[in-house]
Amino acid sequence: MTTTATEVTVPDIGAFENVPIIEVHVKAGDQVNEEDPLVTLESDKATMDVPAPLAGQVLDVLVKVGDEVSTGSPILTIGAGDGAVAPPPTLVEQQEPEPSAPAPPARAPETAPRDAQVPVHAAEPPRPQAPSGAARDFTGLHASPSVRRTARELGVDLAAVTGTGPKGRITKDDLLSFLHGPSPAAAAPAAQAAAGTGIPEIPAQDFTQFGSVQTRPLSRIAKLSGPHLHRSWLNIPHVTHNDDADITVLEAYRKELDGAARSDGYRVTLLAFLMKASVSGLKQYPAFNSSLSPEKDSLILKNYYNIGVAVDTPDGLVVPVIRDVDRKGIIELSRELGDTSARARDGKLEVADLQGGTFTISSLGGIGGTAFTPIVNAPEVAILGVVRSAMKPVWDGAEFVPRLLLPLSLSYDHRVIDGALAARFARHLCHVLEDPRRLIL
């Protein structure tokens, strides 16, 4: 018997011409039902499926993905059959695993409702199903009408599906992959994300569509320090403890020393006192002067006290290290800080100047603020942030008296230091700073 071939052409698509084909759903020899999608077209404004006009067998496919068509363009030929063939397996049926054990006795057909629940990957929690008949809004998503329809039937949120087709289009294969769950090969990126890596990038955006822009390259320092800070923030569970130190007496003493130092060409700043106070705290609480071992099962306690000091330069923030702070006095530290800060601003620091720190101080006192969360400078486990001191009324038991208070912000690695230890360390700093004589103990 001769099979009558019916040529299927693009239906009336209005004024659109040269519309690209983005999906071809069938191949020669496939059986199709009436209204089954054959190809998917995408214009600048709409996506549409070309349906089969009758049931039968595809004889020849005349187009491929990427071809451009208009109204009346031939797509394929179909040989009419005696009737519609059985519908192809749905995506739900394609998900059902092969039976591994004898099935229980089948119920009578008229009393056995079809199980429409989508089996999921064993290692994955069940995905929520859309309420029966509920409409899902897939506006703005890149997917053909047939894929959208199937997603609605299955209760799949297309926004959660990653498209692998042209221009990020979501295909039926993408739906299948989503329902199957991640493959073993895809589990590695997930594990990396759990460990603090593999974080999805922020999507690129064309800002010129909103107005005029200009691009300024990052400084060399910013390019180097940015990834280091990002890595520290992702890998370290940060907690910040805040406290206030009464530096009324200390500030009066600092001003005396600074007045004498000016004539010698250097300055005595609060930073030198903070460094000495920090060393006192590090000796009292050695966990703050440590690093977590690479295996994360022990602490490496350091018997030296090298303090990193954040310095603001025209090209960005750098952290030179002042070595052996425990062996130096306030005057020696002040001179060294002045020299190191000048070399940092002039870009003359060497690699050795930036290595070997055990604890870091970031001071914003010359600028302002009330508190902040400094990022731990890994592999260190803590960092001290200070902002501008302020005169405030303090109750002394009988009356309010003006006292100069210095806000302290102590960030720490919670894997090594707990909240109680952090509070004790901060209190120790405050205690030492309240009386400069305690710095020599």
N, C-alpha and C positions, 0 to 999 in steps of 0.2 A: 504494500500500500504506500502510495506516495505521500510524504508529509508536506503539508502546505506551509510555506515559510511566510511569516508576517514580519514586515520591517517595522521596527519601533523607532520613532523619531522624537526629538525634543518637542514637548508640547508648547503651547503658547506661553512664553515667559515675558510678554510685554515688550517694552522697548529695549530690553537688554540684548546686547550682541557680544559675540566672542567671550562667552562666559566659560571660565575654566572648569574642567572636571576634576574634582578633588578626591573622589572615591569611586571605584568600580566594584560592585558587590557580587558580581557573578562571573562565570567563565563558561566557555563552550562545554555543553554536556550537562550543565546544571538544570535541575528541575525547579520551576518557580510556580508560585500561585499568583492569581490575579491580585494586583495592588502591592506585590512584593517590590521593595526598592531595587532598582537595577543599577543606577549610577546616582551620584550626588554632585550637584552643581553649586558653585558659590560665586555670586556677584559681589559688588562692593557693598550692597545693602542687604542681601538676603542669601539664605542657603535653602536649597530645595532638592527633594528626591524626584527622580523620574520613575514612576511605578510601571509594573508590567501590565499591559492592557488585557492579557488573558493568561490562562494557565497553560503550561506546556514545558518544552525543553528548549534551552538556549542553544541555537545552532551555531552562531558566529557572533563574536564581539568585535565591533568595528571601531572602538575608541579605546583610549588608555588614559591613565591619570596624567593631567597636564594639558590634554587636548582642549581646544577652545571650540565651543559650539554655540549655535543660535537656534531660534525657533525653526523647526523642520529638519534640523541636522539628523542624519541617521545615526543610531546608537548601536543597535544589534538586531539580529533576526531571531524569531521564536517559531518553533514548530508546534502548532496546536495539537494538544493531546485529546484523549477521550474525556478527560475531566481533570479537576484539580488534584494534584498529588497531595499526599499527607504533608502537613506543614513541617518544615524543618525543625529540628530540636531548638527549643528556646534557650536563652542564656542560662536560665535556671536549670534546665535539663542537662545542659553541657557541664554544669558544675557538679552534678551528682556523681560520686565515686562509684567504681565498680564494687558490687557486693562481695564482701570477704567472708560472709557466713550465710547459711541458709536463711532465706527471708521467712518471716512468720506467714501463716496462711493468709491469703488475700481476702479482703472483705468483699462483699457483694458490690458490684460497680455502682449500683444506685445509692449505696450508703457510704461509699468511700470517697470523701472529698479529697481533691488533689492537694498534696502538701506543697504549698508555695513558698516555704521558708528556704532561703538560700544557704546551703551548707557552706561553712567557712573553713579556712585553714586551721588546723588543730592548735597551732600556737598563737592564734589571734582571737581576741574576744569577738563575740557576734556583733555584726554591724546592725544598727537600728534600721528597722523597716519603716517605710513611709506608710501612714494610715491608708486604709483602703479607700480608693477614689480621691485621695488628696492630691491636689495639683502642686507640682514642684516648679519653682521659678528658676529657669536656667538662662535667664536673660543675660546676654553679654558673654556667654561661654561659647567656645568654638567647637561645635558639634553638629552633625547632620540631624535632620528631623527624625530619622529612624533611630539613631543613637539616643536622642532625647526621649523618644517614645519608650524605647526599651528601658532606659534609666528610670523613667517614671513607673513603669510596670514593676521593676525590681526594687524600687525604693532607694535607689543609689543617688547620693548627692554628687552631681557631676563636678561641683567645685572641689571635691576631694580627689578627683581622678586626674592624673597627669597625662596630658595628651602627647602622643609621639608622632602624630601626623603632620602634614605641612602646616606651617604657622601655628604649631601647637595644637592642632585639631585633635579632639578626642575621638578615637575610632572604637569599633566594637571589640577589637583585640585589647584596647586599653581597658575597656569595661571588664573583659574576662580576666585580665591580669590583676585588676583591682579586687575582683571577687575572690580570686585564688589566694590573694595575699602575697607578701614579698617573697621572692625566691631566695634560696640560700645565699646567692651572690649579692643580693640586695641587703642582706642582714648585716654585712660588714659596715656599710655606711651608717646604718641605724645604731650599731654598737659604738661607732666613733662619735656619733652625735650624743649618745648617752655619756660618753667620756669627756664631753666638752669640745669636740671637734665636729666637723661636718655640718656646721650650722648653715642653713640655707641663706644664700646671699639676698640682700635687699634688691628687688627688681629695679633695673635701670629705668630712668625716666627722662623724657625729653623736656627739660625745663624751658627751652626756647619757645615752646608753645604758649607760655604764660607771660613772657616778657623778655627783655634784653638780659643777657648773662655775660660773664667773663670767667675764664678759667685761669687759676693761679696754681702753679705746681707746688706740691708740698716741699718743705725744706728737707735737707738730708737728715737732720736730726729727727724730724717728725716721721719720715719714712722708716727710720730705724727703731724709734721708740714706740710707734703705734702698734706694730705687731707684738712687741714684747709686753705692752700693757694689756693688749687684747688676750694674749695667751695667759697672762697672770689672772685676769678677771674670770676667764672661762674655767681655769683649773683649780682656783682657790676659792673655797667657800668663805667669802668675806663677811665679817661682822665688825661694826664700828662702835666703840665705847667712848662716850663724851664725859668730860669732867672739867672743872675750873680750878686753876691754881692761883692762889693769892701771892702775887709777886710785888706787893707794895714795898717791902724792905729790899728785895732783890733789885728792883728798878732803881732805887736811890743809890745803891752800891754800884750798879752798872754805870750810872751817869758819872759817878766820881772817876771810875777807871777810864771811861770814854773821854772825859775832859783832858786827862793826862795823855791819852793815846793820840789825840788829834795832832799834838805838836810833833809827834814822832811819825806821822804819816799813815796811821792805820786807825781803825775804829773797833770799839768793843761793843758788840751787839748781843742781844739776848740769845742768839743761836749758840754761842760758845757755852753759855750756862746750860742750855737745853741738852747739849751734847754730853756735858759732864753729868747732868742729872740722869740722862738715859743710861750711861755706863753704870751708874749706881744701881739703877733698876735692873739692868741686864745681869749684874753680878748677884743681885738678890733673887732674881727669877730667871735662871739659866735657860729655860725653854724659849725665852724671847730671843736668845742669842744662838739659835740653832737652825737647822734645815732638816726637812723630812728626807729620809733616805729614798733612793730611786725605787726601791721595792715597797715603799710606803709602810714599812713595818717597824721602823726605829727612827730615833732622832740622832742627828750628828751635832753634838754640842761643841761649840767653838770656845777656845780659851784665849782668844784675842778679840779686841773691840775696835772694829773699823766702822765708822759712822758715815753713811752716805748722806749727802746734803743736796737737796734739789735747788738748782740755780737757774733763774730765769735769764735767758739770753735772747738776743734779737732773732735767732733762728729757732727758738723753742727751748724746752726744759731739758737740762742735762743733770746728771747726778754724779758728781765727782765724789771720791771716797777719801776721807781724812783718816789716816791710819794711826793705830795705837793711841786712841784718845784717852785711855786710862792712864797713860804715862805723861800726859801734857797738861799744863795749867791753863788758866783762862787767857793770860796774855799770849802765850805761845799759840794757842788755838786761834785766837783773834787774828794774829798776824798771818797764820797759814790760811785761814778762811779768806782774808782779803786778797792774798796772792792767788789762791785757787779760783776765786770768783772772777778776778780780772782775766786770768788765762782762759776761763770758760767763755766769757763774753767776747774775747778776742779769737776764739776758735783754736786755741793752742794747747788744749788738753790732749794727752796721749792715752793710748788704750789702757795702760797700766793705771792711769788716774781714775778709771771708771770701774775697776774690778776689785773684788775682795771684800765688799761690804758685808756687815753682819746685821745692821739695823739702819733704817733710813729716817730722816727728818725732812718734812716738807713744810716750809714756813711761808705763809701768805700774810704775815703780820704787817708788812710794808704796804699792803694793798687794802685789806679789809676783810669783812665777812664775820659770821658768827660761828660757823662750824662747817665741815665738809667730810667727805668719805675718801681719804687717800687710798690708792690701789697698792696693795702689798707688792713690793719689788722682789719677785721670786728670783732665786730660791730662798730668800729671807722669809720669815713667818710673821713679821709685824712691821708697821710703819707708823710714825707719829706725825700728825698734822696739827699745825698751830695757826691761829688767825690773830687778828689785832686785839690787843688787850683793851679793856674798857673799865672806867671807874664806875663802881656800882655800890649801892648801900648794902652793908652786911650787918646783920644783928649780932652783937657781941655778948648778949645776955642781959644787957641793961639798956642799950640804945643802938640805933642804926649809925654805923660809921662808914665813911667812904673808903673803899679798898680797891686796889687795882687788880682785876681778875683777868687771867689769861685762859681762854678756852683751849682745851686739848682734845684732839680727835684721834683715838688710837684704833687703827684697823688691824685685824689679825686673822690668821689662818685658823679656822675653827676645828680643823682636823688635829691641830697641835695644841691650841690654847682654848680653854673654855671661858665662859663669861666671868666666873668668879675670879679666875687668875688674872684676866684682863683688868677687872676692877681693882684688884690689889696692886697691879703694876702701875695703873694710872694714879691711884692714891699715893703710892710711893713717890712718883714723880712730883705730885703736888706737895707732899711733905718736904721733900728735899728743896724744892724751889722756894718754899716759904721762908727759908732762912739760908742764905748763901754759905754760912759756916758749915752746914751739913754736906756741902759739896766736897770738902776735903777729908771727910771721914772715910 
